[in-house]
Amino acid sequence: MRRFAILLVLSVFVIGLPAVALRILHTNDSHGAYHSVPGACGSYESLWEHLDHNRSTAERSIYLDAGDQQTGSAFSARKYAGAVGGAVIAVFNRLGLDAATLGNHEYDQSPANLVRLTNLANYPFISSNIVNKADGKPRFKPWHIIERDGVKVGILGLTTLDLGEKVKAQNVADIRLLPYKQAVELYLDEVDRASDLVVLLTHNGFEADSLLATQLDERVDLIIGGHSHHVLEPAVQVNGIWIAQAGSHLRFLGVLDLEVEDDCIVSLQSRLEPITLEASRENPVRLFVKQVSDEIEAHLGRVIAHLPVDWQPNKYESTVLSKWMANALYKQYQDSADIAILNNGGFRRFIPAGDVTLRDMHEMLPFENYVNIFSCYGRDLIAWLGLNEADPIARAFDVCDYSDFDTSKIQADKLYRVVSHDFIVGQWEKYLAFEPFDVFDTGELILDAILRQLVSEYGVAASLE
């Protein structure tokens, strides 16, 4: 009788336990945003202030990042601690990041560089769907548990299945990507048993996340995503699963206030907090960012040219910028090529008319692409023109622009030499509609070739000395 009474009291006590509060802070697609631009991006040091405030006002919290920490600024292009982009990792270490997934831009540099980046991180990079091509084993930690005051949050990571189309072919040659649902199901039961809350940390895009939610069940509670740069306020529910995303370039910090009870979310409030707070003197990120920024400014801050017009990128149509770039590359290699072809998505920054610095150009052309020269026949160029002129919005990739060249005089059986870069050569099925042959890698970064032509046409004295 006494035992029954004790069990009854314990049962009443357990049933009466309140839901546990948890705050999840999240970012995605920060792209090396190290200095604030009003209306366009926040900054690392301001992000620290917002994280600090939100942590201090919550009983317990975790901070997650949904990928694309890399590529987009001189800060992320800088080599630090032996890795291109290493300074970005050093910042997220100081921000107290608990876990991240891999975006496509983490693969912009070599596989060896990615290994160096992940080794620098004090937080795990989680991926459930990136596996070794050779043996099918996970390339990264497939799942991770974060515990706060007894509350266990299980994290599974996913990266876009389009990764192979977004980066150089050689950078992903030794991996493959499992379909999202297949990858999740490999670990979901185990993670669900080990945790009170299951979160998918994804770099798939909102549409892919929404579709995936319809294929999953109540074991998954929340998807925190990136890649599509969606500003989701408030968070949305699909098939009972919450989906959150926080725009891009540190314009917002995502804040999710949850109550967790009986292995599920019983309430959720979400907001996107504009990252605008100025850094305080005590901010541990501020000094580091300033140190790296000063080094960047000393090396890249000098003016090298003066533009007569704005350079405005557009992935889907020819612009003054894209036409100038193609002509510039051709002029640098006109003794070896008949035409230059460049993809418009490789131009990543607006530069207004006026002074241009080395930093501007590094941010305009942030990818480590090398000039390639290859052969094709006139009929290949005709096929390429047909692909390139098809409806650009209806496809998932950008158009190409080309140097001044009379396409009406192309001879089908004539051999032509094309100057481009290794990304296009590696992605020929997507961009060219023909396979290049007699490919010659010049070993020169396209940035260096473009800089020479820029200085030749618009340069100031001693600009590249």
ChimeraX attribute file (.defattr): number of C-alpha atoms within 10 A of each C-alpha:
attribute: neighborCount
match mode: 1-to-1
recipient: residues
	/A:1	6
	/A:2	7
	/A:3	8
	/A:4	9
	/A:5	10
	/A:6	11
	/A:7	12
	/A:8	12
	/A:9	12
	/A:10	12
	/A:11	11
	/A:12	11
	/A:13	10
	/A:14	10
	/A:15	10
	/A:16	9
	/A:17	10
	/A:18	10
	/A:19	15
	/A:20	17
	/A:21	18
	/A:22	22
	/A:23	22
	/A:24	19
	/A:25	24
	/A:26	25
	/A:27	31
	/A:28	33
	/A:29	28
	/A:30	29
	/A:31	22
	/A:32	25
	/A:33	27
	/A:34	27
	/A:35	18
	/A:36	19
	/A:37	12
	/A:38	9
	/A:39	8
	/A:40	11
	/A:41	21
	/A:42	25
	/A:43	24
	/A:44	25
	/A:45	28
	/A:46	24
	/A:47	25
	/A:48	25
	/A:49	22
	/A:50	21
	/A:51	21
	/A:52	14
	/A:53	11
	/A:54	18
	/A:55	17
	/A:56	11
	/A:57	10
	/A:58	13
	/A:59	13
	/A:60	17
	/A:61	22
	/A:62	19
	/A:63	19
	/A:64	21
	/A:65	29
	/A:66	32
	/A:67	29
	/A:68	26
	/A:69	27
	/A:70	28
	/A:71	29
	/A:72	24
	/A:73	24
	/A:74	25
	/A:75	28
	/A:76	24
	/A:77	24
	/A:78	20
	/A:79	14
	/A:80	17
	/A:81	14
	/A:82	13
	/A:83	22
	/A:84	22
	/A:85	27
	/A:86	25
	/A:87	25
	/A:88	29
	/A:89	25
	/A:90	19
	/A:91	22
	/A:92	21
	/A:93	16
	/A:94	17
	/A:95	20
	/A:96	16
	/A:97	22
	/A:98	18
	/A:99	24
	/A:100	29
	/A:101	31
	/A:102	25
	/A:103	25
	/A:104	23
	/A:105	20
	/A:106	22
	/A:107	21
	/A:108	22
	/A:109	21
	/A:110	16
	/A:111	16
	/A:112	10
	/A:113	18
	/A:114	19
	/A:115	11
	/A:116	17
	/A:117	23
	/A:118	17
	/A:119	15
	/A:120	18
	/A:121	19
	/A:122	16
	/A:123	17
	/A:124	18
	/A:125	24
	/A:126	27
	/A:127	28
	/A:128	30
	/A:129	29
	/A:130	26
	/A:131	20
	/A:132	17
	/A:133	15
	/A:134	9
	/A:135	8
	/A:136	14
	/A:137	13
	/A:138	18
	/A:139	17
	/A:140	19
	/A:141	15
	/A:142	24
	/A:143	22
	/A:144	21
	/A:145	17
	/A:146	15
	/A:147	15
	/A:148	12
	/A:149	10
	/A:150	10
	/A:151	19
	/A:152	19
	/A:153	20
	/A:154	23
	/A:155	29
	/A:156	29
	/A:157	32
	/A:158	30
	/A:159	29
	/A:160	23
	/A:161	19
	/A:162	12
	/A:163	19
	/A:164	20
	/A:165	17
	/A:166	16
	/A:167	21
	/A:168	23
	/A:169	17
	/A:170	13
	/A:171	16
	/A:172	19
	/A:173	12
	/A:174	13
	/A:175	19
	/A:176	19
	/A:177	23
	/A:178	18
	/A:179	15
	/A:180	21
	/A:181	15
	/A:182	11
	/A:183	20
	/A:184	23
	/A:185	12
	/A:186	13
	/A:187	14
	/A:188	19
	/A:189	11
	/A:190	12
	/A:191	24
	/A:192	19
	/A:193	13
	/A:194	15
	/A:195	20
	/A:196	22
	/A:197	25
	/A:198	26
	/A:199	23
	/A:200	25
	/A:201	31
	/A:202	33
	/A:203	30
	/A:204	25
	/A:205	17
	/A:206	23
	/A:207	11
	/A:208	16
	/A:209	22
	/A:210	19
	/A:211	12
	/A:212	17
	/A:213	23
	/A:214	12
	/A:215	10
	/A:216	17
	/A:217	11
	/A:218	13
	/A:219	18
	/A:220	22
	/A:221	21
	/A:222	25
	/A:223	28
	/A:224	27
	/A:225	33
	/A:226	32
	/A:227	23
	/A:228	18
	/A:229	17
	/A:230	17
	/A:231	18
	/A:232	17
	/A:233	15
	/A:234	15
	/A:235	22
	/A:236	16
	/A:237	15
	/A:238	15
	/A:239	14
	/A:240	15
	/A:241	21
	/A:242	19
	/A:243	22
	/A:244	29
	/A:245	32
	/A:246	33
	/A:247	25
	/A:248	24
	/A:249	25
	/A:250	28
	/A:251	26
	/A:252	25
	/A:253	24
	/A:254	30
	/A:255	24
	/A:256	20
	/A:257	17
	/A:258	19
	/A:259	17
	/A:260	19
	/A:261	17
	/A:262	12
	/A:263	17
	/A:264	18
	/A:265	21
	/A:266	12
	/A:267	12
	/A:268	15
	/A:269	12
	/A:270	19
	/A:271	17
	/A:272	23
	/A:273	14
	/A:274	18
	/A:275	23
	/A:276	19
	/A:277	14
	/A:278	15
	/A:279	18
	/A:280	13
	/A:281	9
	/A:282	9
	/A:283	17
	/A:284	16
	/A:285	23
	/A:286	20
	/A:287	13
	/A:288	16
	/A:289	21
	/A:290	14
	/A:291	10
	/A:292	17
	/A:293	18
	/A:294	13
	/A:295	14
	/A:296	17
	/A:297	14
	/A:298	10
	/A:299	11
	/A:300	18
	/A:301	16
	/A:302	16
	/A:303	19
	/A:304	24
	/A:305	22
	/A:306	18
	/A:307	16
	/A:308	11
	/A:309	12
	/A:310	13
	/A:311	19
	/A:312	15
	/A:313	21
	/A:314	20
	/A:315	20
	/A:316	20
	/A:317	16
	/A:318	16
	/A:319	16
	/A:320	13
	/A:321	19
	/A:322	27
	/A:323	18
	/A:324	20
	/A:325	24
	/A:326	24
	/A:327	23
	/A:328	22
	/A:329	28
	/A:330	26
	/A:331	18
	/A:332	16
	/A:333	19
	/A:334	16
	/A:335	8
	/A:336	14
	/A:337	19
	/A:338	17
	/A:339	23
	/A:340	27
	/A:341	23
	/A:342	24
	/A:343	22
	/A:344	25
	/A:345	16
	/A:346	19
	/A:347	22
	/A:348	21
	/A:349	19
	/A:350	15
	/A:351	20
	/A:352	14
	/A:353	12
	/A:354	13
	/A:355	17
	/A:356	21
	/A:357	18
	/A:358	21
	/A:359	20
	/A:360	21
	/A:361	23
	/A:362	22
	/A:363	21
	/A:364	21
	/A:365	23
	/A:366	21
	/A:367	23
	/A:368	17
	/A:369	21
	/A:370	19
	/A:371	22
	/A:372	21
	/A:373	24
	/A:374	20
	/A:375	19
	/A:376	19
	/A:377	18
	/A:378	19
	/A:379	16
	/A:380	22
	/A:381	20
	/A:382	18
	/A:383	13
	/A:384	18
	/A:385	15
	/A:386	12
	/A:387	17
	/A:388	20
	/A:389	12
	/A:390	11
	/A:391	10
	/A:392	15
	/A:393	12
	/A:394	7
	/A:395	11
	/A:396	9
	/A:397	17
	/A:398	19
	/A:399	23
	/A:400	27
	/A:401	24
	/A:402	23
	/A:403	21
	/A:404	14
	/A:405	12
	/A:406	8
	/A:407	11
	/A:408	7
	/A:409	8
	/A:410	17
	/A:411	14
	/A:412	12
	/A:413	11
	/A:414	11
	/A:415	15
	/A:416	17
	/A:417	21
	/A:418	24
	/A:419	29
	/A:420	27
	/A:421	26
	/A:422	25
	/A:423	24
	/A:424	22
	/A:425	23
	/A:426	18
	/A:427	18
	/A:428	15
	/A:429	13
	/A:430	19
	/A:431	21
	/A:432	22
	/A:433	18
	/A:434	17
	/A:435	14
	/A:436	20
	/A:437	13
	/A:438	10
	/A:439	16
	/A:440	14
	/A:441	15
	/A:442	14
	/A:443	11
	/A:444	14
	/A:445	17
	/A:446	20
	/A:447	19
	/A:448	15
	/A:449	18
	/A:450	22
	/A:451	21
	/A:452	15
	/A:453	19
	/A:454	21
	/A:455	17
	/A:456	12
	/A:457	13
	/A:458	14
	/A:459	20
	/A:460	16
	/A:461	10
	/A:462	9
	/A:463	14
	/A:464	14
	/A:465	5
